[in-house]
Every structure is written in C-alpha cells, then in structure tokens.
Amino acid sequence: MTCESAKSLTGAYADDELDAVLDAQVREHLATCGSCAEAHAQLLALRAGIRERAPYYRAPAGMQDRVRAAVRQAGRQAVEPWRWIAVAAAILLMVSAGWNVAAWRSHSSSSPVAEDVFASHVRSLIGAHLLDVPSSDRHTVKPWFNGKLDFSPEVADFAAQGFPLIGGRIDYVGDRPVAALVYQRRQHIINVFTWPSTAPDAPTTLIRNGYHIVHWNNAGMAWWAVSDLNADEMRQFENLYKP
C-alpha cells in the first residue's frame, strides 16, 4: 500500500470502518511508515481534543434531515463508502465549528477583532488553509510575505523553547489582510496574527470555550495569539514573543 492510499484511508481506519483486508493493509503500512503513522497519531489527537473541548449544542430543526440528504446525494453520485462518510463528517464538523463561533459571539462582550481572530483560528483548524508556506525556517517564511502584504511581519522561531515555527499564511481580520504565523506545541496549534497598528499597548487575555486568546501591541504592530494550550504554556509562549 502506498502512502497516498494509506493517508486517504486513515480516517476510516481510525473509525473502524474498513473491511478486514483494507484494515490489515493500513495497519501493516502504519507499522512500517513513520510519516503515515505520525499523520494517524495527529488525527487521533485532534479527534480526542475535539471530543474533550468542543461544546455541544442542540442541532437546529431540520439539520438531521439536511445531513442525511447530503449523504444520500453523495451516494447517488457513486462515491465510495468511505468518501461519503467523510463528506458527512466534514459537514457535521463545519456545523459544530459554526455553532462554536456563533455561541461565543452571542455570549461575548469582546471586541469584533477578537471575534475575527478566534473565528480565523477555528477555520484554519477545520479546513485546508492552515499554511500557505509550510516551513520551519523563518528566513523562508518572512520573505514569502513580500509583495503579498503592505507590511513585512517579524517572524521568530522558538523551536529551542519547544514552540517551533511551522509556517505562515495570509488571513483576514476585519476588512484587511494580515499575516498569520503558525507555531506548534506537541499536537497544539498556535496562530499568531499581526498587522500594523497605531493603537497604544493594551494587553488583553480572553478565555473562550477552552481557547486562550492574548493580545498586545508593540513597535507599531498589533499581535493576537490563539490556541487551546493550557494557561501556563500560553503565558510562556506569550512571554517569548513579547519584548
């Protein structure tokens, strides 16, 4: 079995949805391929994290019927079973994330900027747009932004302190494009959003639905960091980044 085939079946394998032959083939491949085994471990960690931290809300009327209709439509298009299961799972995950953000906004007195960075963080975790430039080299990530933004973000790497840089992307906060720098702490993702700002420094710390959101201004730049790290590790990361 190739890595491409194994990775495409990892979700179904983790959910015990494969037949005996495919299950054995994937298991054998994971036992001999470190890259695929790591991807499988990350999937299990992400699933466990979602189950542990994601809040639950009652589905709106008609949601179950709409999900079933989407699954039936996928089946009519002759999609392989594991693919339409993935379609249904993706729909449910997107709905859950939407409720997560909507519930926070409905109960939060935080600023629209805080709401935007929180929503951008959640979207990056459930979609395919976590990284535009995947790299642990800040000398690769920083110049990648040249010509794509009207400013040049400062890029730091804290691998020695246990918070390695893994890349960056262009994101949007409010009505402007911003730089999103992405770090990792074990299986936890940290998004750091930055853009020019003339506002005075007014450090802010928010906790919403298991996520820590910290904000500070420095040298004409606004900085926002979001992650589901625990409070101590988030504070440790914040202190590394702040002057």
SULPEUR-V340281 format. One line per field, one symbol per residue. ss: DSSP state (H for helix, E for strand, L for the rest). phi: phi as a letter, one per 40 degrees, with the letter a starting at -180 (. if undefined). psi: psi as a letter, one per 40 degrees, with the letter a starting at -180 (. if undefined). A space follows every 50 residues. Layout:
# SULPEUR-V340281
ss: ???
phi: ???
psi: ???
This chain:
# SULPEUR-V340281
ss: LLHHHHHHHHHHHHLLLLLHHHHHHHHHHHHHLHHHHHHHHHHHHHHHHH HHHLLLLLLLLLHHHHHHHHHHHHHHLLLLHHHHHHHHHHHHHHHHHHHH HHHHHHHLLLLHHHHHHHHHHHHHHHLLLLLLEELLLHHHHHHHLELLEL LLLLLLLEHHHLEEEEEEEEEEELLEEEEEEEEEELLEEEEEEEEELLLL LLLEEEEELLEEEEEEEELLEEEEEEELLLHHHHHHHHHHHLL
phi: .cccccccbdcccccfbccdccdccccccccbbccccccccccccccccc ccbccbbcccdgcdcccccccccccccfcddccccccccccccccccccd ccccccbbbccdccccccccccccccbbbcbcbcaccccccdcccdgcbc abccbbbbdccgbccbiaacbbbgbbcbcbbbbbbfcccbcbbaacaccc cadbbbbbfgbbbbbabafgbcbbbbacdccccccccdccccc
psi: hiddddddedddddefeiidddddddddddeehddddddddddddddddd dddhihihiiheddddddddddddddefiidddddddddddddddddddd ddddddeieiiddddddddddddddeaefdhdghiehdedddedehedie ihihhihfddeegiheaiihahhbfiiihhhhiihbehhhhhhiiiheii hghhhihhfehhhiiiihfeiihhhhieiidddddddddddi.
